[in-house]
């Protein structure tokens, strides 16, 4: 990509934003004297701020760069996953929030242990850790690549500076600093996205109508193909994957569940969740359509040869956007990464302390647990920077597709465990343990028999079983893993005694309590 250097006003804006981020870390550091304040803000954050925080947590430089890249190179099929999330949320949020706020301390995976024992807890917790380390590496990779191309600054310097800023924010300010910075980031991201889209639309000869004509003529609109083919990326594959993504994200993901705990009440947490998701879908759609508009623009104005789809939006920004506005857009891009990664570090630390450190050191004081959490923030931040280097071998494959695939693999079966725990009073520890083991075996088989390594035309499967290879789209790997846990786990449970369950851990228990007005009415 041809590098277009920024002007002094752009650099000033970016530096000012980085200074504001560091200020937020120091500003909220004084109140971080317990694990509850550091990880849950003592449950005092207003719902509207949490809503923006949920938006910012799920939107990072992946959204800012990879969604336009996908919109440029294909149609809107990868947006289908996000469109399923509101449907799932409207169905489940009413009882998920009260459940977690009443039965866990800080870690989402405490619920899994209360239902199915420690093995279920650690399997789910480890899946969360692996998923978010892969995501954090992707965010750093995309951000450093984009900023290096935009500014000409060395990638290593960019990673180091941004990494230090993020670690300072998460280390000093805790979840409260992250949430309030999220509010600023939400406004910046949406405002800059709208500004970019307007500029692109009216830079095309013929305006918005011509953008639509070029995009639709060349197959860059729509959500298809719509056939029932699980071997290819189709609408049905993305829709099914999106349903389980929504269940897992809002029902089992620490980054979201921890937001429930920062709210003042169940009602406030539910409002925040609804606000977050109904802000989220328009932002996803906005950045996907930016890619579509870029396709139309560069259909009329050919790009330099060999440019990655993920690099096209940054190229347009530095070559076509006015000075000053470029600085604001890059600040929004950096902000998206900072907020998302800062939240990830805080949540990884919460899981590290609650699920692992406390297990090995059960008699420490709260201040010692807080200190351990801060050390985890530092080491997790450094680790994510190192993981970013692994993505350099991704070639020209879309980064968004890689992220979705890794999420499907590392999160195998977790939503299935959650659904069994929530809706089945018959499922027990022994049966679900067998279901998880079956899921691990299946995931390993599917991954090994569908993943090729090597270069060029010399790529070979990790394991070739001929006609018994896993040939379906890799996104279905995650979906099937949930069904494996549900089916095997339930059937295996029938061979063991029915468990004696605390009814508040079940959906039926929540429903009974609601009918008897034992829980807070969220409406």
C-alpha positions in Angstrom: 0.0 0.0 0.0 1.2 3.5 -0.8 1.9 5.4 2.4 0.4 8.8 2.7 1.9 10.7 5.6 -0.2 12.6 8.0 0.0 16.3 8.7 0.8 17.9 12.1 -2.8 18.6 13.1 -3.6 14.9 12.6 -0.7 13.9 14.8 -1.7 16.4 17.5 -5.3 15.0 17.6 -4.0 11.4 17.9 -1.5 12.3 20.7 -4.2 14.3 22.6 -6.5 11.2 22.5 -3.7 8.9 23.8 -3.1 11.4 26.6 -6.8 11.5 27.4 -6.7 7.7 27.6 -3.8 7.7 30.1 -5.6 10.4 32.1 -8.7 8.2 32.4 -6.4 5.5 33.9 -5.0 7.8 36.5 -8.3 9.6 37.1 -10.1 6.4 38.2 -7.1 4.8 39.9 -7.8 6.2 43.4 -11.0 4.1 43.9 -9.5 0.8 42.8 -8.9 -0.6 46.3 -10.8 -3.9 46.1 -11.6 -6.6 43.6 -15.3 -5.5 43.5 -14.3 -1.9 42.6 -11.6 -3.0 40.1 -13.7 -5.6 38.3 -17.3 -4.5 38.9 -17.1 -0.8 39.8 -19.0 -1.6 43.0 -22.2 -1.9 40.9 -22.7 1.8 40.5 -22.5 2.5 36.7 -25.7 3.9 35.0 -27.4 1.8 32.4 -26.8 4.2 29.5 -23.0 4.2 30.1 -23.0 0.4 30.3 -24.9 0.2 27.0 -22.2 2.3 25.3 -19.6 0.1 27.0 -21.2 -3.1 25.6 -21.1 -1.4 22.2 -17.5 -0.5 22.5 -16.5 -3.9 23.9 -17.8 -5.7 20.9 -16.5 -3.1 18.4 -12.8 -2.8 17.9 -10.4 -2.2 15.0 -11.8 -5.5 13.6 -15.1 -3.6 13.0 -13.3 -0.5 11.8 -11.1 -2.3 9.3 -12.2 -5.8 8.7 -15.9 -5.1 8.1 -15.1 -2.5 5.3 -12.7 -5.1 3.9 -15.4 -7.7 3.7 -17.9 -5.3 2.3 -15.4 -4.4 -0.4 -14.4 -7.9 -1.4 -17.8 -9.6 -1.0 -21.4 -9.0 -0.1 -23.0 -8.6 3.4 -23.2 -12.3 4.3 -20.9 -11.9 7.3 -23.3 -9.3 8.7 -25.9 -12.0 9.1 -24.3 -13.2 12.4 -24.8 -9.9 14.0 -28.4 -9.6 12.8 -29.2 -12.7 14.8 -28.0 -11.3 18.1 -31.0 -9.0 18.9 -33.4 -11.9 18.3 -31.4 -14.1 20.8 -31.1 -11.2 23.3 -34.8 -10.3 23.3 -35.6 -14.0 24.1 -33.1 -14.6 26.9 -31.9 -11.4 28.5 -34.8 -11.2 30.9 -33.6 -14.2 32.9 -29.9 -14.3 32.1 -29.2 -11.0 33.9 -31.0 -11.9 37.2 -29.4 -15.3 37.1 -25.9 -14.1 37.0 -26.4 -11.1 39.4 -27.7 -13.5 42.0 -25.5 -16.7 41.7 -22.0 -15.6 40.8 -19.3 -13.4 42.4 -17.2 -12.1 39.5 -16.6 -15.0 37.1 -19.2 -16.1 34.7 -17.9 -19.6 35.0 -18.8 -19.9 38.6 -22.3 -20.8 37.3 -20.9 -23.7 35.2 -19.3 -25.1 38.3 -22.4 -24.8 40.4 -24.3 -26.7 37.8 -21.8 -29.2 36.5 -18.7 -29.2 38.6 -15.1 -27.8 38.2 -14.4 -29.5 34.9 -17.2 -27.6 33.1 -16.0 -24.4 34.8 -12.4 -24.8 33.7 -13.2 -26.0 30.2 -15.5 -22.9 29.6 -13.0 -20.5 31.3 -10.1 -21.8 29.2 -12.2 -21.4 26.0 -12.9 -17.8 27.0 -9.2 -17.2 27.5 -8.1 -18.7 24.2 -10.9 -17.0 22.3 -10.0 -13.5 23.6 -6.3 -13.9 23.3 -6.8 -14.8 19.6 -9.1 -11.7 19.2 -6.7 -9.4 21.0 -3.9 -10.5 18.7 -6.1 -9.8 15.7 -7.0 -6.3 17.0 -3.3 -5.4 17.6 -2.3 -6.9 14.2 -5.0 -4.9 12.3 -4.4 -1.7 14.2 -0.6 -1.8 13.7 -0.9 -2.7 10.0 -3.3 0.1 9.4 -1.5 2.8 11.3 1.9 1.8 9.8 0.4 2.2 6.3 -1.3 5.5 7.3 1.6 7.1 9.1 4.8 5.4 7.9 5.7 4.7 11.5 7.3 1.3 12.3 4.8 -1.4 13.2 6.8 -2.4 16.3 6.8 1.2 17.6 3.0 1.4 17.0 2.3 -1.9 18.9 4.6 -0.8 21.8 3.0 2.6 22.2 -0.6 1.6 21.9 0.1 -1.5 24.1 1.6 0.6 26.9 -1.4 3.0 26.8 -3.9 0.1 26.9 -2.1 -1.6 29.8 -1.9 1.7 31.8 -5.7 2.3 31.3 -6.7 -1.2 32.4 -4.0 -1.5 35.1 -4.8 1.7 36.9 -8.4 2.6 36.2 -10.0 -0.8 36.3 -13.4 -1.5 34.7 -14.8 1.9 35.6 -12.2 3.8 33.6 -12.7 1.4 30.6 -16.5 2.0 30.7 -16.4 5.8 30.8 -13.8 5.9 28.0 -16.1 3.5 26.1 -18.8 6.2 26.2 -16.5 8.7 24.4 -15.4 6.0 22.0 -19.0 5.1 21.0 -19.7 8.7 19.9 -16.4 9.0 18.1 -16.7 5.7 16.2 -20.3 6.3 15.0 -19.6 9.9 14.1 -16.5 9.2 12.1 -18.2 6.2 10.4 -21.0 8.4 9.2 -18.6 11.1 8.1 -16.6 8.6 6.1 -19.6 7.1 4.5 -20.9 10.5 3.3 -17.6 11.4 1.9 -17.3 8.1 0.0 -20.8 8.2 -1.3 -20.4 11.7 -2.8 -16.9 11.0 -4.1 -18.4 8.5 -6.5 -19.4 9.9 -9.9 -23.2 9.6 -9.8 -23.5 9.7 -6.0 -25.4 7.2 -3.8 -27.5 5.9 -6.6 -24.5 5.0 -8.7 -22.9 3.3 -5.6 -25.9 1.1 -5.3 -26.0 0.4 -9.0 -22.3 -0.6 -9.2 -22.5 -2.7 -6.0 -25.7 -4.6 -6.9 -24.5 -5.2 -10.5 -21.3 -6.8 -9.2 -22.9 -8.9 -6.5 -21.9 -6.8 -3.5 -25.3 -6.4 -2.0 -27.5 -9.0 -0.3 -26.8 -11.8 2.2 -26.6 -14.8 0.0 -26.1 -17.4 -1.2 -29.3 -18.7 0.3 -29.1 -22.5 -0.4 -28.9 -25.1 2.3 -25.3 -26.0 1.8 -23.3 -26.4 5.0 -20.1 -26.9 3.1 -20.0 -23.3 1.9 -20.5 -19.9 3.5 -24.2 -19.4 3.1 -27.0 -17.4 4.7 -28.2 -20.4 6.7 -24.6 -21.1 8.0 -24.2 -17.6 9.2 -27.7 -17.4 10.7 -27.3 -20.6 12.7 -23.8 -19.5 13.7 -25.2 -16.1 14.7 -27.8 -17.6 17.0 -25.2 -19.5 19.0 -22.9 -16.5 18.9 -25.6 -14.5 20.5 -26.3 -17.1 23.2 -22.6 -17.5 23.9 -21.8 -13.8 23.9 -24.6 -12.6 26.1 -25.0 -15.8 28.1 -21.4 -17.0 28.7 -18.9 -14.4 27.8 -17.1 -12.7 30.7 -16.8 -9.4 28.9 -20.6 -9.0 28.7 -21.6 -10.8 31.9 -19.1 -8.6 33.9 -21.0 -5.6 32.6 -24.2 -6.9 34.2 -22.4 -6.8 37.5 -21.4 -3.2 37.2 -25.1 -2.1 37.0 -27.1 -0.8 39.9 -29.9 -3.3 39.5 -31.3 -6.1 37.3 -33.5 -3.6 35.5 -30.5 -1.3 34.8 -28.4 -4.2 33.4 -31.2 -5.4 31.1 -31.7 -1.8 29.8 -28.0 -1.6 29.2 -27.9 -4.9 27.3 -30.8 -3.9 25.0 -29.3 -0.5 24.4 -25.9 -2.0 23.6 -27.2 -4.5 21.0 -29.5 -2.1 19.3 -26.6 0.3 18.9 -24.3 -2.5 17.8 -26.2 -3.8 14.8 -26.4 -0.3 13.0 -22.6 0.2 13.6 -21.8 -3.2 12.1 -24.0 -2.4 9.2 -22.5 1.0 8.8 -19.0 -0.2 8.4 -20.0 -3.1 6.2 -21.7 -0.6 3.9 -18.6 1.6 3.9 -16.8 -1.3 2.3 -19.6 -1.6 -0.3 -19.3 2.1 -1.1 -15.5 1.8 -1.3 -16.0 -1.0 -3.9 -18.0 1.4 -6.0 -15.5 4.2 -5.6 -12.5 2.1 -6.6 -14.5 0.6 -9.4 -14.3 4.1 -11.0 -10.8 4.9 -9.6 -8.6 1.7 -9.7 -6.5 0.9 -6.7 -2.7 0.2 -6.7 -2.1 -3.5 -7.4 -1.8 -6.0 -4.6 -3.6 -4.2 -1.9 -5.3 -6.3 0.9 -9.0 -5.7 1.4 -8.4 -4.9 5.0 -6.0 -2.1 4.0 -8.4 -0.3 1.5 -10.3 1.8 4.0 -7.1 3.1 5.7 -5.8 3.9 2.2 -8.9 5.9 1.4 -8.7 7.8 4.7 -5.2 9.0 4.3 -5.5 9.8 0.6 -9.0 11.3 0.3 -10.1 12.6 3.8 -9.2 16.3 4.7 -6.4 17.1 7.2 -7.7 17.2 10.7 -10.6 14.9 10.0 -8.0 12.2 9.3 -6.7 12.7 12.8 -10.1 12.3 14.3 -10.8 9.1 12.3 -7.5 7.6 13.3 -8.1 8.6 16.9 -11.5 6.8 16.7 -9.7 3.8 15.2 -7.2 3.7 18.1 -10.0 4.4 20.5 -11.9 1.4 19.3 -8.9 -0.8 19.9 -8.0 0.7 23.2 -11.5 0.3 24.7 -12.0 -3.2 23.4 -8.6 -4.4 24.5 -8.8 -2.6 27.8 -12.0 -4.4 28.6 -10.5 -7.7 27.5 -7.6 -7.3 29.8 -9.8 -6.5 32.8 -12.0 -9.4 32.1 -9.1 -11.8 31.6 -7.7 -10.7 34.9 -11.1 -11.3 36.6 -11.2 -14.8 35.2 -7.6 -15.4 36.1 -8.2 -14.4 39.7 -11.6 -16.0 40.3 -11.1 -19.2 38.4 -7.4 -19.9 38.9 -5.5 -17.8 41.5 -8.2 -18.2 44.2 -8.3 -22.0 43.5 -4.5 -22.3 44.2 -4.4 -19.6 46.9 -7.8 -19.7 48.7 -6.7 -17.9 51.9 -5.3 -14.7 50.5 -6.7 -11.3 51.3 -8.8 -9.3 48.9 -5.9 -6.8 48.4 -3.6 -9.7 47.5 -6.2 -10.9 44.9 -6.4 -7.4 43.6 -2.6 -7.3 43.2 -2.7 -10.6 41.4 -5.4 -9.3 39.0 -3.2 -6.3 38.1 -0.2 -8.5 37.4 -2.5 -10.6 35.1 -3.4 -7.4 33.2 0.2 -6.7 32.6 1.2 -10.2 31.4 -2.0 -10.6 29.4 -1.3 -7.3 27.6 2.2 -8.4 26.8 1.0 -11.8 25.6 -1.5 -10.3 23.2 1.2 -8.2 21.6 3.2 -11.3 21.0 0.2 -13.1 19.5 -0.3 -10.3 17.0 2.8 -11.5 15.2 1.2 -14.9 14.4 -1.4 -13.1 12.1 1.4 -12.0 9.7 1.1 -15.4 8.1 -2.6 -15.0 7.2 -1.8 -14.0 3.6 -4.7 -12.4 1.8 -7.5 -14.2 3.7 -10.0 -11.8 5.2 -9.1 -11.3 8.9 -12.8 -11.2 9.8 -13.2 -14.7 8.5 -10.2 -15.9 10.6 -11.7 -14.3 13.7 -15.0 -16.0 13.2 -13.3 -19.4 12.6 -11.1 -19.1 15.7 -14.1 -18.1 17.8 -16.0 -21.2 16.6 -13.1 -23.5 17.4 -12.1 -22.2 20.8 -15.6 -21.7 22.1 -16.7 -25.3 21.2 -19.6 -26.5 23.2 -19.7 -23.7 25.8 -23.2 -22.5 24.7 -24.3 -26.1 24.8 -23.2 -26.5 28.4 -25.0 -23.2 29.3 -28.2 -24.3 27.6 -28.2 -27.7 29.3 -27.5 -26.0 32.7 -30.3 -23.5 32.2 -33.1 -25.6 30.7 -32.5 -29.2 31.8 -33.0 -30.3 35.4 -32.0 -33.8 34.4 -28.5 -33.0 33.1 -25.8 -33.7 35.7 -22.1 -33.4 36.3 -21.1 -36.8 35.0 -23.2 -36.7 31.8 -22.0 -33.2 30.9 -18.4 -34.1 31.5 -18.8 -37.0 29.0 -20.5 -34.5 26.6 -17.5 -32.1 26.9 -15.1 -34.9 26.3 -17.1 -35.9 23.2 -17.0 -32.3 22.1 -13.2 -32.0 22.5 -12.8 -35.2 20.4 -15.2 -33.9 17.7 -13.6 -30.5 17.6 -10.1 -32.0 17.3 -11.2 -34.3 14.5 -13.0 -31.5 12.6 -10.1 -29.1 12.9 -7.4 -31.5 12.0 -9.2 -33.0 8.9 -10.2 -29.5 7.6 -7.1 -27.4 8.2 -4.3 -27.2 5.6 -0.8 -26.1 6.2 2.0 -25.3 3.8 2.5 -22.7 1.1 1.0 -22.2 -2.4 -0.2 -25.4 -4.1 1.7 -27.6 -1.6 -0.8 -27.3 1.3 -1.7 -30.5 3.0 -4.3 -31.4 5.6 -3.1 -31.8 9.2 -4.9 -35.2 9.2 -6.3 -36.7 6.0 -9.0 -39.3 6.5 -10.2 -39.3 2.9 -14.0 -39.4 2.6 -14.3 -39.1 6.4 -12.7 -35.6 6.5 -14.8 -32.7 8.0 -15.9 -30.9 4.8 -18.5 -28.5 6.2 -17.7 -24.8 6.6 -15.6 -24.2 9.7 -18.2 -21.9 11.2 -20.4 -25.0 11.5 -17.7 -26.7 13.6 -18.7 -24.4 16.5 -22.4 -25.0 16.0 -22.0 -28.8 15.8 -19.8 -28.8 19.0 -22.7 -27.2 20.9 -25.1 -29.9 19.7 -22.6 -32.6 20.6 -22.5 -31.3 24.2 -26.3 -31.0 24.4 -27.1 -34.4 22.9 -24.3 -36.5 24.3 -24.4 -34.7 27.7 -28.1 -35.2 28.1 -28.2 -38.8 27.0 -25.2 -39.7 29.2 -26.9 -37.9 32.2 -29.7 -40.5 32.0 -27.2 -43.2 33.1 -26.6 -41.3 36.4 -28.8 -40.2 39.3 -30.9 -37.1 38.8 -29.0 -34.2 40.5 -30.3 -32.2 43.4 -30.2 -28.7 41.9 -30.7 -25.3 43.5 -33.8 -24.1 41.5 -32.4 -20.6 41.1 -29.8 -22.0 38.7 -32.6 -23.1 36.2 -34.9 -21.1 33.9 -37.8 -22.9 35.5 -36.7 -21.6 38.9 -36.5 -18.0 37.6 -40.0 -18.4 36.0 -41.4 -19.7 39.3 -39.8 -16.9 41.3 -41.1 -14.3 38.8 -44.6 -15.7 39.1 -44.3 -15.4 42.9 -42.8 -12.0 42.6 -39.6 -13.1 44.3 -37.3 -11.3 41.9 -37.1 -7.8 40.7 -39.4 -7.0 37.8 -37.2 -5.8 34.9 -40.0 -4.1 33.0 
